[in-house]
Amino acid sequence: MKRVLISVGIFVGLLAIVAVVMEFTATARQQAMRYFRTRNVFQYQPGNVVYDPALGYRLTPGLDVAFTNAEFSTRVRTNTIGFRDDDASLQGAQVWFLGDSYSFGWGVDEPDGVEKQYERATGKRVLNMSVPGYSNIQEMLMLMKWAHASPVTGIDVYLFLSSNDFIDNENTSFDAFPYFVEQGGSIALAKPLEASFSAWQETVNRWMITGTAARKSMLAYYAAAAVKNLSVRDVYSGYRSGKTAVQGNKAFLLVAQQLAQFAKERQSRVTVVYIPPTAGNKAEQQLPFLRKVCGTLGLRLLDLAPVLSADDYYPLDKHWTPAGHAKVAAWLAQQQ
């Protein structure tokens, strides 16, 4: 028995040494991969979003929940419609914000987000319709849905376009989100189903890794990931519907055409705000296409690559810090 205890002690000691070595030698890429799978994702949390037959999902109305990760601790509140904004902004807003997690204010409290800071800088009332995880297709559909319910004219519309939106535009995972498909020489919109939404929510929560040990120990993370991977495929590639979606850049072109039509019918200005990934290292790959599309259709394009630096993003989370939101809001206010 004594020998067994000694052997167990040696084994545990070796594991502890291996865990310490792995933690201190982990590369930035390994740390980013661990954070990506162990972080809290707002739209994955049960109750934070609800099924929508056109959009796939939308924020739950009347939320008041904590949203924390390693680099921030915030609260998210939504109004009676389900936007991260106050009810006053539902009436008489002069500006509409569309986008994903950046303009939603991921990682900052609402007063520190780009929308509220832009309001304070310009004196204009803004309605923030941004939702984490949305593609350009969902953003366009949100605009059309809200415009139908609020037939106003002369609105300033800002669509915040993230560098990963072209990938999101062609995402067919679980058939839980709307996407464009080519059928018989024409373009159709594949609509999400409620069962698909439920399957997506259930699966992403089983795929994510929770627990303090995995967040703090690379060894614990890899062990948990190995166990998870035995039963759950990669949620970003393993659950594609089998349908071929229109390519992401072409999908954006279709969205941009709808935005241009909206601008014409509502005597409104539509501005596409390009968000580079951490200081714009991929901006040059997408901007020529965006400039061509926006120039052809008469949409204004604003590029944030020269405005932002790496310090304006959380090192792990890659979303804007409060200082980043302040910088973007101030710059946009100057571009009126």
LUMKE-329124 format. One record per residue (C-alpha): residue number from 0; residue in three letters; x, y, z; chain. Coordinates in nm, 4 decimals, always signed. Last residue first. Layout:
residues N
SEDO | nr | rest | X | Y | Z | kette
SEDO | NUM | ALA | X | Y | Z | A
...
This chain:
residues 336
SEDO | nr | rest | X | Y | Z | kette
SEDO | 335 | GLN | -2.0901 | +6.3522 | -4.0220 | A
SEDO | 334 | GLN | -1.7322 | +6.2241 | -4.0217 | A
SEDO | 333 | GLN | -1.6269 | +6.3931 | -3.6957 | A
SEDO | 332 | ALA | -1.8864 | +6.1962 | -3.4959 | A
SEDO | 331 | LEU | -1.7452 | +5.8780 | -3.6477 | A
SEDO | 330 | TRP | -1.4021 | +5.9658 | -3.5082 | A
SEDO | 329 | ALA | -1.5327 | +6.0329 | -3.1582 | A
SEDO | 328 | ALA | -1.7364 | +5.7123 | -3.1536 | A
SEDO | 327 | VAL | -1.4440 | +5.5021 | -3.2796 | A
SEDO | 326 | LYS | -1.2021 | +5.6434 | -3.0195 | A
SEDO | 325 | ALA | -1.4503 | +5.6022 | -2.7350 | A
SEDO | 324 | HIS | -1.5222 | +5.2421 | -2.8341 | A
SEDO | 323 | GLY | -1.1488 | +5.1689 | -2.8398 | A
SEDO | 322 | ALA | -1.1019 | +5.3283 | -2.4979 | A
SEDO | 321 | PRO | -1.3827 | +5.1072 | -2.3609 | A
SEDO | 320 | THR | -1.1893 | +4.8085 | -2.5009 | A
SEDO | 319 | TRP | -1.2799 | +4.6820 | -2.8439 | A
SEDO | 318 | HIS | -1.3123 | +4.3095 | -2.9073 | A
SEDO | 317 | LYS | -1.0159 | +4.0764 | -2.9592 | A
SEDO | 316 | ASP | -1.0983 | +3.8641 | -2.6495 | A
SEDO | 315 | LEU | -0.7398 | +3.7779 | -2.5658 | A
SEDO | 314 | PRO | -0.5532 | +4.1079 | -2.6028 | A
SEDO | 313 | TYR | -0.8663 | +4.3263 | -2.5589 | A
SEDO | 312 | TYR | -0.8658 | +4.5648 | -2.8547 | A
SEDO | 311 | ASP | -0.7861 | +4.9378 | -2.8631 | A
SEDO | 310 | ASP | -0.4201 | +4.8693 | -2.7806 | A
SEDO | 309 | ALA | -0.3803 | +4.6957 | -3.1189 | A
SEDO | 308 | SER | -0.4430 | +5.0289 | -3.2909 | A
SEDO | 307 | LEU | -0.7581 | +5.1827 | -3.4361 | A
SEDO | 306 | VAL | -0.8136 | +5.4875 | -3.6568 | A
SEDO | 305 | PRO | -0.6165 | +5.3941 | -3.9693 | A
SEDO | 304 | ALA | -0.8067 | +5.0619 | -3.9956 | A
SEDO | 303 | LEU | -1.1455 | +5.2184 | -3.9177 | A
SEDO | 302 | ASP | -1.2474 | +5.2526 | -4.2824 | A
SEDO | 301 | LEU | -1.5642 | +5.4479 | -4.3629 | A
SEDO | 300 | LEU | -1.7620 | +5.3542 | -4.6732 | A
SEDO | 299 | ARG | -2.0559 | +5.5632 | -4.7959 | A
SEDO | 298 | LEU | -2.3055 | +5.3786 | -5.0145 | A
SEDO | 297 | GLY | -2.3681 | +5.5002 | -5.3684 | A
SEDO | 296 | LEU | -2.4139 | +5.1565 | -5.5242 | A
SEDO | 295 | THR | -2.1019 | +5.1569 | -5.7421 | A
SEDO | 294 | GLY | -1.8846 | +5.3233 | -5.4798 | A
SEDO | 293 | CYS | -2.0033 | +5.0869 | -5.2077 | A
SEDO | 292 | VAL | -1.9329 | +4.7790 | -5.4188 | A
SEDO | 291 | LYS | -1.5935 | +4.8994 | -5.5452 | A
SEDO | 290 | ARG | -1.4772 | +5.0250 | -5.2072 | A
SEDO | 289 | LEU | -1.5839 | +4.7000 | -5.0407 | A
SEDO | 288 | PHE | -1.3920 | +4.4925 | -5.2948 | A
SEDO | 287 | PRO | -1.0778 | +4.7054 | -5.2574 | A
SEDO | 286 | LEU | -1.1201 | +4.6951 | -4.8752 | A
SEDO | 285 | GLN | -1.1224 | +4.3203 | -4.8312 | A
SEDO | 284 | GLN | -0.7617 | +4.2015 | -4.8585 | A
SEDO | 283 | GLU | -0.6059 | +4.5349 | -4.7557 | A
SEDO | 282 | ALA | -0.7838 | +4.5247 | -4.4226 | A
SEDO | 281 | LYS | -0.6299 | +4.1970 | -4.3147 | A
SEDO | 280 | ASN | -0.3727 | +4.3290 | -4.0636 | A
SEDO | 279 | GLY | -0.6071 | +4.6085 | -3.9634 | A
SEDO | 278 | ALA | -0.5108 | +4.6892 | -3.6066 | A
SEDO | 277 | THR | -0.6732 | +4.3963 | -3.4310 | A
SEDO | 276 | PRO | -0.9159 | +4.2685 | -3.6963 | A
SEDO | 275 | PRO | -1.0346 | +4.5615 | -3.9083 | A
SEDO | 274 | ILE | -1.3846 | +4.7067 | -3.8645 | A
SEDO | 273 | TYR | -1.5251 | +4.8607 | -4.1846 | A
SEDO | 272 | VAL | -1.8118 | +5.1048 | -4.1297 | A
SEDO | 271 | VAL | -2.0662 | +5.0873 | -4.4119 | A
SEDO | 270 | THR | -2.2697 | +5.4077 | -4.4239 | A
SEDO | 269 | VAL | -2.6283 | +5.4282 | -4.5501 | A
SEDO | 268 | ARG | -2.7852 | +5.7687 | -4.6024 | A
SEDO | 267 | SER | -3.1620 | +5.7978 | -4.6107 | A
SEDO | 266 | GLN | -3.4226 | +5.9300 | -4.8507 | A
SEDO | 265 | ARG | -3.6367 | +5.6305 | -4.7478 | A
SEDO | 264 | GLU | -3.6838 | +5.4719 | -5.0932 | A
SEDO | 263 | LYS | -3.3323 | +5.5504 | -5.2157 | A
SEDO | 262 | ALA | -3.1544 | +5.4486 | -4.8969 | A
SEDO | 261 | PHE | -3.3566 | +5.1267 | -4.8786 | A
SEDO | 260 | GLN | -3.2632 | +5.0414 | -5.2361 | A
SEDO | 259 | ALA | -2.8967 | +5.1016 | -5.1551 | A
SEDO | 258 | LEU | -2.9259 | +4.8764 | -4.8505 | A
SEDO | 257 | GLN | -3.0867 | +4.6029 | -5.0597 | A
SEDO | 256 | GLN | -2.8036 | +4.6247 | -5.3121 | A
SEDO | 255 | ALA | -2.5527 | +4.6119 | -5.0268 | A
SEDO | 254 | VAL | -2.7067 | +4.2871 | -4.9009 | A
SEDO | 253 | LEU | -2.6727 | +4.1275 | -5.2447 | A
SEDO | 252 | LEU | -2.3109 | +4.2468 | -5.2633 | A
SEDO | 251 | PHE | -2.2516 | +4.1090 | -4.9149 | A
SEDO | 250 | ALA | -2.3777 | +3.7695 | -5.0293 | A
SEDO | 249 | LYS | -2.1334 | +3.7867 | -5.3210 | A
SEDO | 248 | ASN | -1.8517 | +3.8443 | -5.0735 | A
SEDO | 247 | GLY | -1.9655 | +3.5556 | -4.8541 | A
SEDO | 246 | GLN | -2.0069 | +3.2976 | -5.1292 | A
SEDO | 245 | VAL | -2.3638 | +3.1885 | -5.1948 | A
SEDO | 244 | ALA | -2.4427 | +2.8944 | -4.9717 | A
SEDO | 243 | THR | -2.3945 | +2.5349 | -5.0762 | A
SEDO | 242 | LYS | -2.6321 | +2.3059 | -4.8914 | A
SEDO | 241 | GLY | -2.4865 | +2.0189 | -4.6914 | A
SEDO | 240 | SER | -2.6251 | +2.1581 | -4.3656 | A
SEDO | 239 | ARG | -2.2873 | +2.2287 | -4.2084 | A
SEDO | 238 | TYR | -2.2626 | +2.0744 | -3.8624 | A
SEDO | 237 | GLY | -1.8930 | +1.9899 | -3.8367 | A
SEDO | 236 | SER | -1.7514 | +2.3231 | -3.9424 | A
SEDO | 235 | TYR | -1.8052 | +2.5889 | -3.6759 | A
SEDO | 234 | VAL | -1.9585 | +2.3565 | -3.4159 | A
SEDO | 233 | ASP | -1.6525 | +2.1304 | -3.4249 | A
SEDO | 232 | ARG | -1.7888 | +1.7824 | -3.3657 | A
SEDO | 231 | VAL | -1.9291 | +1.6738 | -3.0298 | A
SEDO | 230 | SER | -1.8946 | +1.3257 | -2.8762 | A
SEDO | 229 | LEU | -1.5245 | +1.2383 | -2.8816 | A
SEDO | 228 | ASN | -1.4307 | +1.6037 | -2.9160 | A
SEDO | 227 | LYS | -1.5535 | +1.6754 | -2.5635 | A
SEDO | 226 | VAL | -1.3135 | +1.4245 | -2.4072 | A
SEDO | 225 | ALA | -1.0139 | +1.5580 | -2.5997 | A
SEDO | 224 | ALA | -1.1153 | +1.9176 | -2.5210 | A
SEDO | 223 | ALA | -1.1306 | +1.8408 | -2.1483 | A
SEDO | 222 | ALA | -0.7801 | +1.6897 | -2.1513 | A
SEDO | 221 | TYR | -0.6449 | +1.9785 | -2.3602 | A
SEDO | 220 | TYR | -0.7937 | +2.2339 | -2.1210 | A
SEDO | 219 | ALA | -0.6722 | +2.0537 | -1.8077 | A
SEDO | 218 | LEU | -0.3181 | +2.0526 | -1.9477 | A
SEDO | 217 | MET | -0.3414 | +2.4190 | -2.0485 | A
SEDO | 216 | SER | -0.4394 | +2.5063 | -1.6938 | A
SEDO | 215 | LYS | -0.6196 | +2.8274 | -1.5934 | A
SEDO | 214 | ARG | -0.9292 | +2.8273 | -1.8136 | A
SEDO | 213 | ALA | -0.9542 | +2.4478 | -1.8085 | A
SEDO | 212 | ALA | -0.9380 | +2.4416 | -1.4292 | A
SEDO | 211 | THR | -1.1952 | +2.7194 | -1.3836 | A
SEDO | 210 | GLY | -1.4767 | +2.5293 | -1.5465 | A
SEDO | 209 | THR | -1.6538 | +2.5362 | -1.8800 | A
SEDO | 208 | ILE | -1.5571 | +2.3950 | -2.2184 | A
SEDO | 207 | MET | -1.7828 | +2.4780 | -2.5126 | A
SEDO | 206 | TRP | -1.9017 | +2.1894 | -2.7294 | A
SEDO | 205 | ARG | -2.2043 | +2.0956 | -2.5146 | A
SEDO | 204 | ASN | -2.3200 | +2.4583 | -2.5131 | A
SEDO | 203 | VAL | -2.2703 | +2.4828 | -2.8873 | A
SEDO | 202 | THR | -2.4779 | +2.1675 | -2.9365 | A
SEDO | 201 | GLU | -2.7853 | +2.2640 | -2.7354 | A
SEDO | 200 | GLN | -2.8101 | +2.6150 | -2.8784 | A
SEDO | 199 | TRP | -2.7619 | +2.4947 | -3.2372 | A
SEDO | 198 | ALA | -3.0138 | +2.2107 | -3.2015 | A
SEDO | 197 | SER | -3.2729 | +2.4511 | -3.0574 | A
SEDO | 196 | PHE | -3.2200 | +2.6992 | -3.3406 | A
SEDO | 195 | SER | -3.2480 | +2.4201 | -3.5960 | A
SEDO | 194 | ALA | -3.5763 | +2.3043 | -3.4426 | A
SEDO | 193 | GLU | -3.7040 | +2.6611 | -3.4733 | A
SEDO | 192 | LEU | -3.6240 | +2.6686 | -3.8431 | A
SEDO | 191 | PRO | -3.4005 | +2.9126 | -4.0274 | A
SEDO | 190 | LYS | -3.4848 | +3.0533 | -4.3722 | A
SEDO | 189 | ALA | -3.2817 | +2.9883 | -4.6849 | A
SEDO | 188 | LEU | -3.3029 | +3.2998 | -4.9015 | A
SEDO | 187 | ALA | -3.3215 | +3.2382 | -5.2738 | A
SEDO | 186 | ILE | -3.1024 | +3.3572 | -5.5598 | A
SEDO | 185 | SER | -3.1887 | +3.2644 | -5.9164 | A
SEDO | 184 | GLY | -3.0370 | +3.0318 | -6.1771 | A
SEDO | 183 | GLY | -3.2461 | +2.7341 | -6.0760 | A
SEDO | 182 | GLN | -3.1725 | +2.7766 | -5.7073 | A
SEDO | 181 | GLU | -2.8676 | +2.9646 | -5.5802 | A
SEDO | 180 | VAL | -2.8544 | +2.9901 | -5.2021 | A
SEDO | 179 | PHE | -2.8450 | +3.2923 | -4.9697 | A
SEDO | 178 | TYR | -2.8254 | +3.2510 | -4.5926 | A
SEDO | 177 | PRO | -3.0574 | +3.2768 | -4.2916 | A
SEDO | 176 | PHE | -2.9331 | +3.1146 | -3.9696 | A
SEDO | 175 | ALA | -3.0052 | +2.7886 | -3.7853 | A
SEDO | 174 | ASP | -2.9560 | +2.5548 | -4.0800 | A
SEDO | 173 | PHE | -2.7423 | +2.3598 | -3.8257 | A
SEDO | 172 | SER | -2.4342 | +2.5327 | -3.9658 | A
SEDO | 171 | THR | -2.5020 | +2.6961 | -4.3043 | A
SEDO | 170 | ASN | -2.2548 | +2.9830 | -4.2640 | A
SEDO | 169 | GLU | -2.2060 | +3.1704 | -4.5920 | A
SEDO | 168 | ASN | -2.2534 | +3.5241 | -4.4607 | A
SEDO | 167 | ASP | -2.0635 | +3.4387 | -4.1417 | A
SEDO | 166 | ILE | -1.7443 | +3.3917 | -4.3446 | A
SEDO | 165 | PHE | -1.7912 | +3.7279 | -4.5192 | A
SEDO | 164 | ASP | -1.8614 | +3.8805 | -4.1784 | A
SEDO | 163 | ASN | -1.5199 | +3.7855 | -4.0382 | A
SEDO | 162 | SER | -1.3611 | +4.1290 | -4.0961 | A
SEDO | 161 | SER | -1.6456 | +4.3009 | -3.9169 | A
SEDO | 160 | LEU | -1.8888 | +4.5291 | -4.0982 | A
SEDO | 159 | PHE | -2.0619 | +4.7946 | -3.8892 | A
SEDO | 158 | LEU | -2.3718 | +4.9052 | -4.0813 | A
SEDO | 157 | TYR | -2.4556 | +5.2689 | -4.0047 | A
SEDO | 156 | VAL | -2.7961 | +5.4007 | -4.1104 | A
SEDO | 155 | ASP | -2.8789 | +5.7733 | -4.1016 | A
SEDO | 154 | ILE | -3.2582 | +5.7977 | -4.1196 | A
SEDO | 153 | GLY | -3.4222 | +6.0471 | -4.3543 | A
SEDO | 152 | THR | -3.7536 | +5.8667 | -4.3679 | A
SEDO | 151 | VAL | -3.9708 | +5.6803 | -4.1183 | A
SEDO | 150 | PRO | -4.1888 | +5.3728 | -4.1684 | A
SEDO | 149 | SER | -4.1218 | +5.2095 | -3.8281 | A
SEDO | 148 | ALA | -4.2538 | +4.8524 | -3.8271 | A
SEDO | 147 | HIS | -4.1477 | +4.7905 | -4.1867 | A
SEDO | 146 | ALA | -3.8183 | +4.9665 | -4.1161 | A
SEDO | 145 | TRP | -3.7635 | +4.7333 | -3.8209 | A
SEDO | 144 | LYS | -3.7996 | +4.4201 | -4.0315 | A
SEDO | 143 | MET | -3.5988 | +4.5649 | -4.3196 | A
SEDO | 142 | LEU | -3.3129 | +4.6669 | -4.0919 | A
SEDO | 141 | MET | -3.3142 | +4.3324 | -3.9127 | A
SEDO | 140 | LEU | -3.3054 | +4.1571 | -4.2505 | A
SEDO | 139 | MET | -3.0007 | +4.3621 | -4.3479 | A
SEDO | 138 | GLU | -2.8265 | +4.2775 | -4.0209 | A
SEDO | 137 | GLN | -2.9140 | +3.9096 | -4.0614 | A
SEDO | 136 | ILE | -2.7609 | +3.9077 | -4.4092 | A
SEDO | 135 | ASN | -2.4532 | +4.0991 | -4.2920 | A
SEDO | 134 | SER | -2.3958 | +3.8169 | -4.0446 | A
SEDO | 133 | TYR | -2.4946 | +3.8368 | -3.6788 | A
SEDO | 132 | GLY | -2.2833 | +3.6800 | -3.4039 | A
SEDO | 131 | PRO | -2.3583 | +3.9396 | -3.1388 | A
SEDO | 130 | VAL | -2.6650 | +4.1542 | -3.2170 | A
SEDO | 129 | SER | -2.6671 | +4.5207 | -3.3212 | A
SEDO | 128 | MET | -2.9989 | +4.7096 | -3.3331 | A
SEDO | 127 | ASN | -2.8681 | +5.0217 | -3.1568 | A
SEDO | 126 | LEU | -3.1132 | +5.3096 | -3.1950 | A
SEDO | 125 | VAL | -2.9343 | +5.6448 | -3.1896 | A
SEDO | 124 | ARG | -3.0563 | +5.9852 | -3.0729 | A
SEDO | 123 | LYS | -2.8378 | +6.2665 | -3.1997 | A
SEDO | 122 | GLY | -2.6539 | +6.5059 | -2.9694 | A
SEDO | 121 | THR | -2.3361 | +6.4376 | -3.1678 | A
SEDO | 120 | ALA | -2.0729 | +6.3429 | -2.9069 | A
SEDO | 119 | ARG | -2.3189 | +6.2137 | -2.6460 | A
SEDO | 118 | GLU | -2.5014 | +5.9988 | -2.8990 | A
SEDO | 117 | TYR | -2.1725 | +5.8678 | -3.0396 | A
SEDO | 116 | GLN | -2.0719 | +5.7674 | -2.6856 | A
SEDO | 115 | LYS | -2.4031 | +5.5866 | -2.6445 | A
SEDO | 114 | GLU | -2.3565 | +5.3926 | -2.9688 | A
SEDO | 113 | VAL | -1.9829 | +5.3223 | -2.9357 | A
SEDO | 112 | GLY | -2.0323 | +5.1515 | -2.6008 | A
SEDO | 111 | ASP | -1.9239 | +5.3026 | -2.2667 | A
SEDO | 110 | PRO | -2.2789 | +5.3813 | -2.1483 | A
SEDO | 109 | GLU | -2.3788 | +5.0184 | -2.2306 | A
SEDO | 108 | ASP | -2.1133 | +4.8462 | -2.0223 | A
SEDO | 107 | VAL | -1.8179 | +4.7146 | -2.2192 | A
SEDO | 106 | GLY | -1.6963 | +4.3724 | -2.3318 | A
SEDO | 105 | TRP | -1.9265 | +4.3258 | -2.6280 | A
SEDO | 104 | GLY | -2.0814 | +4.6627 | -2.7103 | A
SEDO | 103 | PHE | -2.3429 | +4.5681 | -2.9686 | A
SEDO | 102 | SER | -2.1340 | +4.7712 | -3.2164 | A
SEDO | 101 | TYR | -1.8532 | +4.5179 | -3.1840 | A
SEDO | 100 | SER | -2.0702 | +4.2085 | -3.1319 | A
SEDO | 99 | ASP | -2.2546 | +4.2305 | -3.4625 | A
SEDO | 98 | GLY | -2.3828 | +4.5188 | -3.6662 | A
SEDO | 97 | LEU | -2.6600 | +4.7666 | -3.7332 | A
SEDO | 96 | PHE | -2.6739 | +5.1148 | -3.5818 | A
SEDO | 95 | TRP | -2.9724 | +5.3378 | -3.6620 | A
SEDO | 94 | VAL | -2.9518 | +5.7184 | -3.6470 | A
SEDO | 93 | GLN | -3.2206 | +5.9835 | -3.6068 | A
SEDO | 92 | ALA | -3.4110 | +5.7959 | -3.3361 | A
SEDO | 91 | GLY | -3.7594 | +5.9363 | -3.2830 | A
SEDO | 90 | GLN | -3.9118 | +5.6516 | -3.0884 | A
SEDO | 89 | LEU | -3.7411 | +5.3218 | -3.0097 | A
SEDO | 88 | SER | -3.4524 | +5.5172 | -2.8565 | A
SEDO | 87 | ALA | -3.6655 | +5.6028 | -2.5530 | A
SEDO | 86 | ASP | -3.6972 | +5.2302 | -2.4773 | A
SEDO | 85 | ASP | -3.3282 | +5.2122 | -2.3892 | A
SEDO | 84 | ASP | -3.0695 | +5.0169 | -2.5837 | A
SEDO | 83 | ARG | -2.9355 | +4.6653 | -2.6192 | A
SEDO | 82 | PHE | -3.2250 | +4.5759 | -2.8467 | A
SEDO | 81 | GLY | -3.4901 | +4.3204 | -2.7455 | A
SEDO | 80 | ILE | -3.8143 | +4.5016 | -2.8210 | A
SEDO | 79 | THR | -3.8924 | +4.5916 | -2.4584 | A
SEDO | 78 | ASN | -3.5370 | +4.7098 | -2.3985 | A
SEDO | 77 | THR | -3.2252 | +4.5030 | -2.3374 | A
SEDO | 76 | ARG | -2.9799 | +4.5081 | -2.0486 | A
SEDO | 75 | VAL | -2.6312 | +4.3594 | -2.0535 | A
SEDO | 74 | ARG | -2.4076 | +4.3830 | -1.7491 | A
SEDO | 73 | THR | -2.0287 | +4.3885 | -1.7579 | A
SEDO | 72 | SER | -1.7132 | +4.2237 | -1.6242 | A
SEDO | 71 | PHE | -1.4080 | +4.2340 | -1.8488 | A
SEDO | 70 | GLU | -1.0753 | +4.0718 | -1.9349 | A
SEDO | 69 | ALA | -1.1269 | +3.7129 | -1.8196 | A
SEDO | 68 | ASN | -1.4914 | +3.7078 | -1.9264 | A
SEDO | 67 | THR | -1.8139 | +3.8476 | -1.7873 | A
SEDO | 66 | PHE | -2.1714 | +3.9101 | -1.8971 | A
SEDO | 65 | ALA | -2.4143 | +3.9700 | -1.6131 | A
SEDO | 64 | VAL | -2.7831 | +3.9795 | -1.6992 | A
SEDO | 63 | ASP | -3.0691 | +4.2277 | -1.7245 | A
SEDO | 62 | LEU | -3.2800 | +4.1195 | -2.0198 | A
SEDO | 61 | GLY | -3.6173 | +4.2756 | -2.1004 | A
SEDO | 60 | PRO | -3.6501 | +4.1459 | -2.4545 | A
SEDO | 59 | THR | -3.4425 | +3.8402 | -2.5523 | A
SEDO | 58 | LEU | -3.1854 | +3.9210 | -2.8178 | A
SEDO | 57 | ARG | -3.2578 | +3.7857 | -3.1618 | A
SEDO | 56 | TYR | -3.2350 | +3.4489 | -3.3296 | A
SEDO | 55 | GLY | -3.2588 | +3.2887 | -3.6721 | A
SEDO | 54 | LEU | -3.3353 | +3.6259 | -3.8309 | A
SEDO | 53 | ALA | -3.6580 | +3.5479 | -4.0176 | A
SEDO | 52 | PRO | -3.8262 | +3.2881 | -3.7953 | A
SEDO | 51 | ASP | -3.6792 | +3.4384 | -3.4732 | A
SEDO | 50 | TYR | -3.5739 | +3.2075 | -3.1922 | A
SEDO | 49 | VAL | -3.4790 | +3.3650 | -2.8602 | A
SEDO | 48 | VAL | -3.1514 | +3.4947 | -2.7208 | A
SEDO | 47 | ASN | -3.0083 | +3.5472 | -2.3724 | A
SEDO | 46 | GLY | -3.2209 | +3.2718 | -2.2176 | A
SEDO | 45 | PRO | -2.9712 | +2.9928 | -2.2597 | A
SEDO | 44 | GLN | -2.6185 | +3.1326 | -2.3054 | A
SEDO | 43 | TYR | -2.4812 | +3.0797 | -2.6540 | A
SEDO | 42 | GLN | -2.5564 | +3.4357 | -2.7667 | A
SEDO | 41 | PHE | -2.3294 | +3.5843 | -2.4997 | A
SEDO | 40 | VAL | -2.0289 | +3.3625 | -2.5536 | A
SEDO | 39 | ASN | -1.8491 | +3.3011 | -2.2223 | A
SEDO | 38 | ARG | -1.4916 | +3.1964 | -2.2836 | A
SEDO | 37 | THR | -1.3586 | +2.8388 | -2.2675 | A
SEDO | 36 | ARG | -1.3417 | +2.7613 | -2.6401 | A
SEDO | 35 | PHE | -1.1922 | +3.0841 | -2.7724 | A
SEDO | 34 | TYR | -0.9803 | +3.1271 | -2.4592 | A
SEDO | 33 | ARG | -0.8104 | +2.7942 | -2.5216 | A
SEDO | 32 | MET | -0.7454 | +2.8779 | -2.8870 | A
SEDO | 31 | ALA | -0.6058 | +3.2195 | -2.7911 | A
SEDO | 30 | GLN | -0.3730 | +3.0637 | -2.5351 | A
SEDO | 29 | GLN | -0.2494 | +2.8156 | -2.7948 | A
SEDO | 28 | ARG | -0.1911 | +3.0953 | -3.0475 | A
SEDO | 27 | ALA | -0.0035 | +3.3060 | -2.7917 | A
SEDO | 26 | THR | +0.2237 | +3.0091 | -2.7278 | A
SEDO | 25 | ALA | +0.2049 | +2.7984 | -2.4136 | A
SEDO | 24 | THR | +0.5451 | +2.7596 | -2.2458 | A
SEDO | 23 | PHE | +0.4399 | +2.8769 | -1.8987 | A
SEDO | 22 | GLU | +0.1186 | +2.6764 | -1.8941 | A
SEDO | 21 | MET | +0.2703 | +2.3628 | -2.0398 | A
SEDO | 20 | VAL | +0.5566 | +2.3699 | -1.7871 | A
SEDO | 19 | VAL | +0.3170 | +2.4175 | -1.4957 | A
SEDO | 18 | ALA | +0.0894 | +2.1349 | -1.6137 | A
SEDO | 17 | VAL | +0.3866 | +1.9022 | -1.6715 | A
SEDO | 16 | ILE | +0.5142 | +1.9721 | -1.3189 | A
SEDO | 15 | ALA | +0.1689 | +1.9100 | -1.1709 | A
SEDO | 14 | LEU | +0.1383 | +1.5879 | -1.3680 | A
SEDO | 13 | LEU | +0.4784 | +1.4769 | -1.2423 | A
SEDO | 12 | GLY | +0.3713 | +1.5435 | -0.8844 | A
SEDO | 11 | VAL | +0.0500 | +1.3499 | -0.9345 | A
SEDO | 10 | PHE | +0.2455 | +1.0564 | -1.0722 | A
SEDO | 9 | ILE | +0.5008 | +1.0700 | -0.7901 | A
SEDO | 8 | GLY | +0.2215 | +1.0815 | -0.5310 | A
SEDO | 7 | VAL | +0.0419 | +0.7916 | -0.6959 | A
SEDO | 6 | SER | +0.3628 | +0.5887 | -0.6959 | A
SEDO | 5 | ILE | +0.4283 | +0.6717 | -0.3295 | A
SEDO | 4 | LEU | +0.0727 | +0.5751 | -0.2389 | A
SEDO | 3 | VAL | +0.1080 | +0.2467 | -0.4251 | A
SEDO | 2 | ARG | +0.4417 | +0.1759 | -0.2568 | A
SEDO | 1 | LYS | +0.2842 | +0.2362 | +0.0839 | A
SEDO | 0 | MET | +0.0000 | +0.0000 | +0.0000 | A
